[in-house]
Structures are given as structure tokens and as C-alpha cells.
Amino acid sequence: MGAASIVLADPKAETLDIEVLRQRFEAHGQGHVFEFWDQLGPEARDALARQATRLVASLPLLIEQRQAAVEGLGAGSELGPITPGEAIPLPEHGGDLARVDAARRRGLDLLGAGRVGLCVVAGGQGTRLGFDGPKGAFPVGPVSERSLFALQAQKIRGLCRRSGHSIPWYIMTSEATDEATRAIFDAEACFGLAPESVRIFTQGMLPAWDFQGRLILENPHRIAESPDGHGGTLMALDNSGILADMEARGVDRLFYYQVDNPMICLGDPVFLGFHEEAQAEMSCKVIRKIDPDEKVGVLAQVAGSPSVIEYTEFSAELREARDPDGGLVHWAGNIGIHVFNLDFLRRMARESARLLPVHASPKRIQSMNSQSNLRASDGANGYKLERFVFDALPWAKRTCVVEVRATEEFSPIKNATGKDSPESCRTELVGCYRTWLEAAGMAPPPGTNGIEIDHSVIDSAEEAAEKGFANLADAGEAILISTRPTGREI
Ligand code: UTP
């Protein structure tokens, strides 16, 4: 079986002869990708020949995967019997506080032994947000406008201090975000982290297809490709040597999260501890969905295995089903936070091209028509294909699912305005900071609507209290206050 996920181009790689390439693409009904060959200059020809050489061996598999992905659209209800997922509940939903404390101790031991690494996926194109740059560079700080990356680096500095270890931070980029992300980390000197503990690696790409099953030419010398989804992490971690790096450092647990959630509880010891207690290979955090239309995938048992069903693939009937108390039957919303064991990652890296399905989503994709004009089509004109990391869940021998509070841990930046926007996220961040300060007896003055806390100093309500600052002024730069509104134009 050929490589099902396409790695980035190696500029030194040889290209195949154009006639050989043309024939092999024609044999699969894709000869049109050379439609403009005669009009291309030497550089453009070279670029297209390189890309075609990279893709050609995988063409049959790519075609098969596209077909399966398109057939799978809206087929969520055909996956098998779907029953509600099981999760360790929050104390207010019947969870046991003593168990939480025991899990915390276990997780702290794991962190203290230097066995945990962090992996952020930051290769997405952020199309809904429409920000000019990698999402990690988005200025989220309600007062300082510090970026998502800067805020996460603060959290990691705090975590390193508390655990007494330099915790490796693995940052996954894509062709769309790699160069800019590397430039930001260079310019910011890795945000104060030890450079040897920061590793940037790049995910693969998958080609886009029109509705007739033809590859799309985004310009006369380039076949449209997009990042292969957060599921691409499982292959990229291995291809880029990150799994080997983990092993060399004695790290055998990977805490995985998404770049756009500044409320992330990074390296959460309770989550790590529950993962260990369950002897899980992969774990998952969920939040309790109240509104059936919340756009998060749902964790359920599908044909007896824990699985996440993407919200676009979940039938309205199941999405809206209620239990006798009026709560949603399928309440467990997946928020993209996982723990993986190194052994499981190794197994999945070898097998994920086969085990993880490819999903199709109809998108508007820049495309050429046969007269060589860019088509300004205003609706979707093709499919982008992606793999999802949560599709690894059914392949884990044991899993653990833990319920957390959305108000404390989840406020993603997805859209430019409205729900899950920079404005809603900053408001929720400020709300969270306010509760931390109140818990520590340092309530900010009335009228304050901008609060920002340096996460390397304080990263929880408990830590705010432990610091023992007498008042806000005492906290110096660790707590910033302003009276400006927190929602700003982007
Ligand atoms: P989303 O699916 O929300 O995508 O990614 P996005 O790129 O942020 O936004 P849209 O859908 O284009 O508007 C969830 C997380 O997975 C990462 C994103 O960077 C984000 O952290 N991701 C997504 C990748 O790293 N690679 C991908 O191919 C897709």
C-alpha cells in the first residue's frame, strides 16, 4: 500500500519524466492536471513535475479514499448501534472527590518523573476566523494582546516550574502555517522556553477533488492540496522523529491539544492521573452539551467501541434525543484534548493510513477552468479531505473519558464574530480570571473589564490563593488590569 498521506516536497528529490507522469495520471482519469503544461515556464513546470512525482504512487489509494470519504458523508447513523459514551463525571454529576484527589497525585507523579510531553496541533488553515497568519499568532490577551502561542508558553513555563522538569513542547504545523510559525518562534526566542525543548514539525497534505472526482488545479502549475487534518498528527509525529525524541527524553505520555483554546488546562494532572488509573492508551476530555446544536463532536459507544462522531455526521434524531430528566442522551462533547501513550502512538503511526478513515467536507476551493481563469465560485466546488485524530479512539486497547467544565477549560476561537469568536473568548477568559482573583480575595475594582494573568505565575484559582499577594498592586506584572473593552476588531 502506498503512502496515504502526502509528505511535504523535498526540494532535492528527483522528478519523473513528464511523459511518464502524464501517462500515469491519464491512466487514473487525471491527465487534466497537465492541461496548461505547454504554457508554463521552466520554474512552474518544475514545481508541477515535483508535486506530480510526489503524488503519483499514491494516486490509486487517494482515489479510493476520496470515494470512501464521499460515500461516508452523512452516514454517521449507519456506523452501527450508537449508545451514550461513558465518562468519569464531575463531582456535581456524581463524581467522587476522593478519586479526583488520587488522580491528581498520580498525574503529579508522572509530571514530576519527566514522563509527559505536550503536543499542540497548529496546522489548520483557520478559514472561519479569517486571520492573516497562523492561528497561534492570534492576539488573544485581553489586556496585552499576547498571542495564543505566548499564552500557552506562559502555561508551559509554569508547568515546568511546578514539575521541576523542562517539558518538551511539540508544535505541529502544515505547509500553510510552517514558515510563519517558525519565524514567530525565532523572533520571540521560543517565548522564554529552552529552545531545545521546543520542536516544530510538519504534517502531511491531501489533495482536493471536484464533485466529479477530478483533482483540482488551483493554478496552472499546482494541484490543490490542504493539510491532512489533525489525524495527520499520528503519522507526522513518527515521520518527523518526534516519537524518537520522546523516547530519548524518557517521555512516554503525550498531552495533545488544539492551538485555538486559551483556556486549556495544560498538562492537567487530574486528567493524566485518570488516564494512568484506567491503564488507558488514549484518553479524551469531554464537556456536557446543553444545546444539541453545539458544534462539537460527540463521544459515544459505536458498535461497542468508544468513538467520536463529528457533529456534521450525527443525525438530528440522535443529536436531539433527551433522557427522562430532559438532558441530552448524547451529552459528551469532545473538545480535542487527549493523552496518548508512546506505544500506542507507535502502533498508530504505522497503521493510521489504513485505520483512520478519510473524511470529506464540501468547501470552496480555488480552481482553474479550462480557459485558465480563476473561478470565483461562491459556493462549495469540491471536497477537502482530512483525517481526525479522535478516530484513533476505537483502536486503543483501553480508553478513559473525563468530564470537565466548559466554563473552566474550553473557549475556542473558531469564528470571526459571535459564538466561539475572539470577543466571546476574551470575555470568558476575563470571567475565569475574575473568579481566580475573587477566590484569592483580590477582586478587581468595579468597572474593570480587562483582566489578564501571567500564566507562568498563576494558572489556577488555587495558585492565585497560594501566591498570597496582598492586593493587585502587589502582584505587579503578573496581573494586568484595564478598563478597555475586551472585544476588539481583528
Ligand atoms: P479546526 O478543525 O477547528 O480547523 O481545527 P481550523 O483550521 O482551526 O479552522 P477552520 O475549520 O479552517 O475554520 C482544530 C485544531 O486542529 C488543528 C487546528 O490548527 C486547530 O488547532 N488542525 C486542523 C491541524 O493542525 N491540522 C489540520 O489539518 C486541521
Boltz pocket constraint, residues with backbone or C-beta under 6 A from the ligand:
constraints:
  - pocket:
      binder: B
      contacts: [[A, 121], [A, 122], [A, 123], [A, 124], [A, 125], [A, 126], [A, 127], [A, 128], [A, 129], [A, 135], [A, 172], [A, 174], [A, 203], [A, 227], [A, 228], [A, 229], [A, 230], [A, 232], [A, 257], [A, 258], [A, 259], [A, 260], [A, 386], [A, 413], [A, 414]]
      max_distance: 6.0
